[in-house]
């Protein structure tokens, strides 16, 4: 049973200050340990089908709570959410994998696909692949089980870029700069860890054909050096 995660995140949301955060460091450590244990169980369950993720260590897949507030009107120092990305390359955005976002108040979700839209080469590769494999893409996203749970989201141009076929079966998706899916779930689903792990693994594996398509498109992509 997950007992530490949501209570901690709820309190952090209500007391989003450096003073409160540092005064409750032990509470954070307990909640974070619980989160990493949850990730490990997810890795093992998803890994029964997708063995490419089994080598990962939970602590390597998580993101910091600290926010970059330099260019934001919201100066809250922390993001009251536990996040992780599980893929064959760990938490890097590419190759795409399974994204878990835990936040109080019904904001939690399971995600898949390419969330990042700042990598022009990644966008070009996916557009090229969709342009050449439009029917395959539609076959994946128009399956009843997929449509029941997911809708393709992402930032998009107003028009299809020059050089791409207006007659492509998946022409509308050529406007996108990133392609991702989300499935929200209520806080109380975390009350029973075993139930949540089964639920999340089923949803993640339902995303797998979509992720696999994008990863074929992104084969050979190299993350830009900082």
C-alpha positions as a printed NumPy array, in Angstrom:
array([[  0.   ,   0.   ,   0.   ],
       [  1.281,   3.477,  -0.896],
       [  0.988,   5.474,   2.321],
       [  3.653,   8.172,   2.017],
       [  3.547,   9.522,  -1.539],
       [  0.257,  11.397,  -1.796],
       [  0.228,  12.783,   1.766],
       [  3.708,  14.218,   1.218],
       [  2.898,  15.715,  -2.191],
       [ -0.342,  17.183,  -0.852],
       [  1.499,  18.915,   1.985],
       [  4.227,  20.141,  -0.351],
       [  1.574,  21.581,  -2.666],
       [  0.055,  23.465,   0.262],
       [  3.424,  24.567,   1.704],
       [  5.546,  25.145,  -1.382],
       [  8.558,  26.836,   0.202],
       [ 12.209,  26.017,   0.767],
       [ 11.724,  26.34 ,   4.518],
       [  8.963,  23.714,   4.612],
       [ 10.808,  21.41 ,   2.215],
       [ 14.008,  21.352,   4.26 ],
       [ 12.117,  20.995,   7.542],
       [ 10.378,  17.879,   6.15 ],
       [ 13.359,  16.259,   4.441],
       [ 12.82 ,  12.931,   6.222],
       [  9.193,  12.87 ,   5.03 ],
       [ 10.424,  13.415,   1.482],
       [ 12.966,  10.602,   1.799],
       [ 10.291,   8.169,   3.   ],
       [  7.914,   9.144,   0.179],
       [ 10.689,   8.962,  -2.406],
       [ 11.723,   5.513,  -1.201],
       [  8.123,   4.38 ,  -1.57 ],
       [  8.076,   5.86 ,  -5.089],
       [ 11.25 ,   4.001,  -6.075],
       [  9.802,   0.749,  -4.724],
       [  6.709,   1.362,  -6.853],
       [  8.9  ,   1.957,  -9.924],
       [ 10.765,  -1.301,  -9.283],
       [  7.513,  -3.241,  -9.178],
       [  6.418,  -1.577, -12.415],
       [  9.722,  -2.439, -14.103],
       [  9.336,  -6.092, -13.156],
       [  5.705,  -6.25 , -14.301],
       [  6.227,  -4.406, -17.608],
       [  9.463,  -6.34 , -18.072],
       [  7.52 ,  -9.587, -18.412],
       [  6.643,  -8.321, -21.899],
       [  9.221,  -5.583, -22.534],
       [ 12.591,  -6.899, -21.373],
       [ 14.439,  -3.834, -22.678],
       [ 13.722,  -1.956, -19.423],
       [ 14.74 ,  -4.597, -16.88 ],
       [ 18.298,  -3.29 , -16.441],
       [ 17.099,   0.045, -15.045],
       [ 17.535,   1.117, -11.428],
       [ 14.56 ,   3.103, -10.076],
       [ 16.714,   5.894,  -8.639],
       [ 18.126,   6.611, -12.1  ],
       [ 14.669,   7.137, -13.609],
       [ 13.254,   9.877, -11.382],
       [ 13.205,  13.66 , -11.786],
       [ 13.974,  16.307,  -9.183],
       [ 11.22 ,  18.238,  -7.44 ],
       [ 13.099,  21.533,  -7.845],
       [ 11.621,  23.819, -10.506],
       [ 13.508,  26.149, -12.85 ],
       [ 11.706,  29.411, -12.141],
       [ 13.955,  31.734, -14.154],
       [ 11.457,  32.232, -16.969],
       [  8.229,  31.507, -15.09 ],
       [  5.719,  33.823, -13.443],
       [  5.137,  31.055, -10.91 ],
       [  8.081,  31.278,  -8.494],
       [  7.099,  28.23 ,  -6.441],
       [ 10.416,  26.448,  -5.857],
       [  9.117,  22.873,  -6.106],
       [  6.991,  20.795,  -8.421],
       [  4.676,  18.817,  -6.092],
       [  4.826,  15.687,  -8.232],
       [  6.853,  12.495,  -8.417],
       [  7.862,  11.704, -12.002],
       [  9.769,   8.983, -13.77 ],
       [ 10.401,   7.801, -17.332],
       [ 11.123,   4.113, -17.896],
       [ 12.721,   3.208, -21.217],
       [ 15.568,   1.15 , -22.636],
       [ 17.793,   4.238, -22.18 ],
       [ 16.506,   5.175, -18.744],
       [ 14.893,   8.552, -18.219],
       [ 16.162,  10.178, -21.421],
       [ 13.189,  11.382, -23.515],
       [ 14.411,   9.336, -26.495],
       [ 13.923,   6.437, -26.982],
       [ 10.378,   6.896, -25.756],
       [  8.987,   4.723, -22.993],
       [  6.62 ,   4.757, -20.047],
       [  6.07 ,   7.992, -18.119],
       [  4.561,   8.029, -14.625],
       [  3.383,  11.317, -13.116],
       [  2.019,  11.314,  -9.564],
       [  0.398,  14.509,  -8.272],
       [ -2.443,  15.095,  -5.79 ],
       [ -5.904,  16.274,  -6.73 ],
       [ -6.552,  13.988,  -9.695],
       [ -3.599,  15.244, -11.743],
       [ -1.774,  11.913, -11.907],
       [ -1.354,  10.211, -15.259],
       [  0.411,   7.475, -17.217],
       [  2.053,   8.674, -20.406],
       [  3.77 ,   7.412, -23.519],
       [  5.273,   8.779, -26.709],
       [  7.469,  11.767, -27.435],
       [  6.736,  14.609, -25.009],
       [  9.744,  16.762, -25.96 ],
       [  9.284,  19.12 , -28.91 ],
       [ 12.605,  20.966, -28.81 ],
       [ 14.561,  18.392, -30.845],
       [ 14.076,  19.355, -34.502],
       [ 15.853,  16.244, -35.756],
       [ 13.521,  14.018, -33.708],
       [ 10.46 ,  15.823, -35.076],
       [ 11.76 ,  15.49 , -38.642],
       [ 12.468,  11.768, -38.211],
       [  8.98 ,  11.047, -36.867],
       [  7.298,  13.147, -39.579],
       [  9.287,  11.35 , -42.276],
       [  8.341,   7.988, -40.826],
       [  4.649,   8.815, -40.481],
       [  4.684,  10.161, -44.047],
       [  6.047,   6.845, -45.3  ],
       [  4.116,   4.572, -42.945],
       [  0.804,   6.388, -42.544],
       [ -1.401,   3.33 , -42.788],
       [  0.664,   1.493, -40.176],
       [  0.411,   4.486, -37.825],
       [ -3.356,   4.711, -38.231],
       [ -3.745,   0.98 , -37.711],
       [ -2.084,   1.37 , -34.3  ],
       [ -3.957,   4.441, -33.066],
       [ -7.372,   3.492, -34.46 ],
       [ -7.624,   0.162, -32.682],
       [-10.634,   0.182, -30.366],
       [ -8.613,  -0.65 , -27.253],
       [ -6.223,   2.214, -27.989],
       [ -8.911,   4.781, -28.81 ],
       [-10.843,   3.841, -25.689],
       [ -7.992,   5.008, -23.455],
       [ -5.811,   7.413, -25.433],
       [ -5.852,  10.425, -27.724],
       [ -2.767,  11.681, -29.578],
       [ -1.672,  15.03 , -28.204],
       [  1.171,  17.441, -28.942],
       [  2.057,  20.92 , -30.131],
       [  1.32 ,  21.359, -33.83 ],
       [  1.694,  23.68 , -36.796],
       [ -1.378,  25.146, -38.497],
       [ -0.521,  23.473, -41.794],
       [  1.33 ,  20.42 , -43.042],
       [  4.985,  21.422, -43.615],
       [  6.279,  21.737, -47.166],
       [  7.781,  18.584, -48.579],
       [  5.215,  16.255, -47.022],
       [  2.304,  14.616, -48.775],
       [ -1.079,  16.274, -48.304],
       [ -2.585,  12.935, -49.367],
       [ -0.854,  10.865, -46.7  ],
       [ -3.34 ,   8.643, -44.806],
       [ -2.07 ,  10.249, -41.591],
       [ -1.613,  13.741, -43.058],
       [ -3.048,  15.582, -40.057],
       [ -0.385,  14.1  , -37.777],
       [  2.371,  15.538, -39.957],
       [  1.562,  18.946, -38.458],
       [  2.654,  17.768, -35.017],
       [  6.017,  18.581, -33.451],
       [  5.647,  15.927, -30.753],
       [  3.32 ,  12.989, -30.311],
       [  2.262,  11.734, -26.882],
       [ -0.62 ,  10.104, -25.027],
       [ -1.866,  10.33 , -21.442],
       [ -4.221,   8.342, -19.242],
       [ -5.306,  10.017, -16.006],
       [ -6.243,   8.122, -12.85 ],
       [ -7.595,   9.06 ,  -9.385],
       [ -5.459,   9.396,  -6.256],
       [ -7.141,   6.473,  -4.501],
       [ -5.871,   4.023,  -7.115],
       [ -2.557,   4.199,  -5.251],
       [ -4.184,   2.908,  -2.067],
       [ -3.391,  -0.652,  -3.116],
       [  0.037,  -1.044,  -4.689],
       [ -0.613,  -4.418,  -6.325],
       [ -3.815,  -3.149,  -7.932],
       [ -2.083,  -0.025,  -9.185],
       [  0.903,  -1.91 , -10.625],
       [ -1.394,  -4.251, -12.564],
       [ -3.501,  -1.32 , -13.77 ],
       [ -0.5  ,   0.769, -14.822],
       [  1.319,  -2.115, -16.505],
       [ -1.777,  -2.955, -18.576],
       [ -2.102,   0.666, -19.713],
       [  1.625,   0.969, -20.446],
       [  1.669,  -2.21 , -22.507],
       [ -1.356,  -0.921, -24.417],
       [  0.86 ,   2.039, -25.346],
       [  3.744,  -0.183, -26.461],
       [  2.86 ,  -0.464, -30.197],
       [  2.611,   3.355, -30.335],
       [  5.961,   3.72 , -28.549],
       [  7.524,   1.071, -30.777],
       [  6.403,   2.926, -33.9  ],
       [  7.965,   6.164, -32.681],
       [ 11.164,   4.395, -31.662],
       [ 11.513,   2.888, -35.135],
       [ 11.172,   6.416, -36.489],
       [ 13.747,   7.705, -34.002],
       [ 16.304,   4.972, -34.606],
       [ 19.718,   6.597, -34.963],
       [ 18.711,   9.823, -33.207],
       [ 21.493,  11.28 , -31.069],
       [ 20.688,  13.478, -28.091],
       [ 22.236,  16.958, -28.573],
       [ 25.217,  17.639, -26.34 ],
       [ 24.765,  20.436, -23.827]])
